Amino acid sequence: MTPKRIAGLCLCIVVTSAAAEAQQGGHAPDTPSASATRVIEVTYPTPGFLPYRRVERRTESGGRKILIETAETVDVDGRFEPVEEVVTTDTQRDVFQFDLQRRRKLAATTQSEVTRTNASTRTVQRTWVADLDGHLTLSSGYVDETRSSSPGIQQKQATLSLQSPEGTLREAERVDSAEQQVSSTVARFDSIHLLRDISGRWLPVGTRSGETRGIGSTARVEEQTVQRPNLTGALVVADKVVSRTVESNGENRTVIETYGQNAEGFVRLDNHLALQQRVTRSTTVTPDGGGTSVEEVEARNFLSPNDPIRVTRRTVETIRRVAPGRWVTDRQIFERDPNGRLVLVAEDTQETTDK
């Protein structure tokens, strides 16, 4: 019920993995016992932009799940050729890149280890990056510790370490957070984001606090307040985000409003927060599992911040079943041009095949 707060505070490290065979030399994984393939091809209505394609293959072999993601671009002959491949398993993530001769080379690898006890979970990740000669060098580390201090209360500390000039890992960034389930319908959360200065001290650079409330069985409201340092270094309220979700008659509708201190083009001295952006997302589902989703982003005009907010971006996504085990997703993105019209700027088709 409660979202993960750390991702919203810049400590964004993906839980990583990759097939061991791939790390050793690019051998193909074992013959899968189950697989699903998704192909996403993006084209642009505006001339001058080349299309690209991303292919995702999920397989399972011997109880091990493997995700292979391949990014492809068009070559001089108009054919799609791979430029990057990411192989992910439960404990490792390998990133391969392709050179001009289409040779596949390991560019980076991340290993992950999870330790669990009755009241806590500890995740340790380390990332190595390859140099021009292919030698791997330890570049960063990430530790995520989650523990339940008492019933209904969960505390988390996430720490990012980066390579120091001496070549060792040094803690550089940290997020401390806590979530409390106050009742069956109310949950509260708090977090603080810290950076380490050159003297080794942890300095706060932001906080988030708020709560999520359930209203009946079909509605939910989340409010959060964001604080950031002002010119004197003191933490002051900078943003407030209010999210409302309602499910009714097969439709899920979410409205996210962001209020900012400088939404009107200047920072007010009275700490007044004005509406800066509104995101409205409506999703309907068809009986066969397909559906339609429409997202509109309303924002202020930076050149005329006193004008009312208006729609600046619209995304329309349709999922349809074309055959048993086959789905096609069509996505169109519209943005407002200099003349004030919403015009199509990108579209992509995604095909998913389950075997």
N, C-alpha and C positions, 0 to 999 in steps of 0.2 A: 504494500500500500504506500509506503514511503519511498520516494525516489532517492537515487544515489546522489549525494551532494558534491562529492569530490570531483566528478567529471566537470561540473559547472565552475570549478575554481582553478582551471588550467592544469591540474595535475592529471593530464590525460594520457595514461599509458595503457595500451591495449593488452589484455591478457594474451600472451603469445604462445606460439607453438609451431612446429614444422616436422615433416616426416624425417626420420633419421636417415633414410636412404638418400633423401635429397641433399642433406648436408654433406654427405660423404662424396657425392659426385654426380648428383642429378639422376639417380636411378629412379625408375617409375615405381609408384607404390604397388603393394600387393594387389592382386585381382580383387576388386571390391565385391562384397556380398550384397551391398545395397548402394544406390547412387541417385543423385538428383542433380540436374544441370540447369543453370540459369544463364541466359545470354542477354546482355543489355547493350543495345546499339544506340548511340546518340548522334543525331544529325542537327544541323543548324540551318534555318531558313536563309540567314544572311550569307551571301557569298564570301569566300575567303577563309572559312573555318572548316577544317578537315574533320570528318566524322571519326569517332573512336568507338571501340567495343570492349566490354568487360565480360569475361566468361567465368562463371563460378561453378565448380564441380564439387559436390559433397559425396564422399564415399565412406564406407565402413568396412573394415577388414579385421578379423580377429578381435573384435570388441573395441577397436581403435577407430575413432572418427577423424577423418582427414578432410580439410577444406583447401582446395586449390583455386586461387584467383589469378586470372591472367588478363593483363591490360594489353590491348592491341590498337595499333594505329595503321593508317593506310600508307603503303610505300609508293614509290614513283610509278609502279605499274598498276596502282589502284587496288592492290590486294592487302588484306589485313595481315599484319605481321606482329608477333609478340614483342613487347618492349620491357615488360616486367612480369614476374610471377611470384606469388606469395603462397607458401605452403604452410598450413597451420594444423597442429594437432593439440592435444591437451597440455603438453608440457613444453612445446617449442614452436617458434615461428621463424621461418627462413625467408629472406627476400632475395630473389635472383633478378639480375638484369641481363639484357641481351645487347651485345655489341653490334657493330656494323656488319660483322660476319655471321650474325645471328647465333653466336655462341652464348651459352647460358652460364653466368658466373654468379657465385654467391657474393652478395653485397653487404648483408647484415644478418645476424641471427640473434634471437632472444630466447633464453631458457627460463622456464618458470617452475617454481616448486611451491606446493601448498601443504601446510601443516595444520591439522585440525585437532583440537581438544574438545572437551565437553562445553567449554564456555568461550572459546576463542578460535579464530582462523587467521593464519599468518601466510601471506603470499609474498614470495621473494622472486624478483625478476632481474636478470642481468642481460645487457645488450652489448654485443661485439660488432664492430663495423670494420669492413675490409678496406685496406689501403689500395694504392694502385697496383701493388704486387700481389694482392690477394691475401695478405696476412691480416688476421683478425686481431683487433685491439679493443679491450674493454672500454666502453665509452660512457655507460650510464647504468644506474641501478634503481630499483623501485621496491619499496617495502610497504605492504598494506596489512595492518593489524586491526582486526575487528574482534571485540569482546563484549559479552553481556555481563554488565556489572551487577544487575539485579533484574527481576522479572519486568519486562516491558521497556527496559533501557538498554540501548546499544551504543557503544562508543567505538570510534574508529580514528586511527592515525595513519596517514599516508605520507611517505617521505620519498622525495626524488633526490638522487645523488648524481652528480656530474663529475667528469674527469677534471682533476685539478692540474695546474701547471707541472706538478711533480709526477703526474701520471697515475695518481691514485684517485679513488672515488671519494668525494667529499659531499656531505649533505648540503643541499642548496635550497630546497623548497619543501614546505610541509603544510598539510591541512589536518587540523584536529576537528572532529565533528562528533555530535551526539544526537541520537534520535530517541524519543520517548513516546510510547503508546499510552496516551493519557486515558483513553476509553476505547470502546469498540469502534467509535466513529471519529475520534480526534487523535492526531499525532503531531508532535512538535519536534522541531529540529533546529540546531544551532551549529555553526562552523566558523572557524577562523583560519585565514590563509596567511602564512608567514614565509618571509624570505630571509636568508642568512646573509648578513653583511660581511665585509672583509675582516671584521674583528671577531667573527664567530657568533654574534648575537642574533637571535631570532626577532625580526621586526614584523609587526602585523601590517598587512597591506590590504586587508579586506575581511569583512565578516558577512555572514548570511544567517538570518533567523526567520522563523515563521511557523505556520502550522497548516495541516491539511484536515478538512472537516467533511465528513460524509453527511449528506442531506437526504434522508430517506434511502431508498435502494437504487435510485437512478441518477443522483446528482452528487457532485463533489466540488469543493472550493479549496483552493490552495493560495495562501498569501505569504509572500516572503519579502523581507526588507534587506537591502544591500547597503553596507557602509564602506566608504573608501577614505583614504587620507585627504585632508584639505591642504592648503598651502603651508600650514604650520605643522603638518604631520598628524594632527588629531583626526580620529575616525568620525565621520559625519554621515548622515543618511544621504545616499546618492541616488538610489533607485528603489522602486517598489513594484513588485510583479504580482498581479492577481490573475489566477487561472480558474475558470469555471467550466465544468464538464457536465453535460446533461445527455442522458440516453432516453429516447422516446420514439415509439412507433418505428423501430428498426433503424433509427438514425442516431449517430453519436456526434454531438456538436460541442466543440471546445473553443472558448474565447480566452485569449491571453492578452492582457493589457499591461504595458510597461509604462510607469510614470517616472520621469527623470527630473533632476534639478536644473538641467540646462536644456530642457526640451524646447523652450521658447527662444533659443539662440543665445542665451546669456545665463549666468549663474545668479540666482536670486539670493539676497541676503536673509530673507525671511524663511529659508528652507522650504519654500513652497514647491511641491512636485506637480508637474503638469503632464498630461497624457502625451507620450512620445511615440508609442507604436501600439497597434492592435493587430493580432493575428487571429483569424477566424477559420476554423477547420471543421468541415462537415463531411461525415462518412456514412454511406449507406451500404448495406450488404444484401446481396441477392440470395435466394434459396440455394443455388448451386455453389455458393462460396465466392462468387465474384462480387463486384461492387464498384462504387464510384466515390472518389474523394475530391473535394474542392477546397483549396486553401487560398485565402486572400490576406495580403499584408497591407495594412494601412499605416502610413507614416507622414511626418511633416516634410514640407519642402524646405531644404536647408537654406535656399536663397530667400524664402519668405516664411520664416518660422512661425509668424503670427497667423498664417492662414490655417484653416481647419485641416485635419489629417484627411488623406484620401488614399484610395487603393493604388499602390505602386507596383504590386506584383500579384499575379494569380497563377496558381498551379492546378491543373485538372488531370486527374489520374483515373483511368478506367481499367478494371481487371475483368477479363472474360475467359470463360472456359471454351476452348476450341476443340478439344477431344479428351477422352479419358486420360487423366494424368498429365494433360498439357494445358498451360495457362498463358495468356498473353496480356501484358500490361502496357497500355499506351499512356504516355505522359507528355503534356504540353505545358510550356512555361511562357507566360505573357508578362511583359514589362511596359511601363509607360515611356513613350518616346518624347522627344523635345516638343512635339506638338500636342502632348497631353493624351494621346491615344494609346490604349493597351494593344500592343502588337506581339505577335508570336516571335520569340527569340530563340527557343530551343525545343526540340521534341525528341523523345526516345521511345523505343519499343523494347520490352523485356519479355523474353520467353522462358518459361519454367517447365522443365520436363521431369516428372517423377517416375522412377523405375522401381 
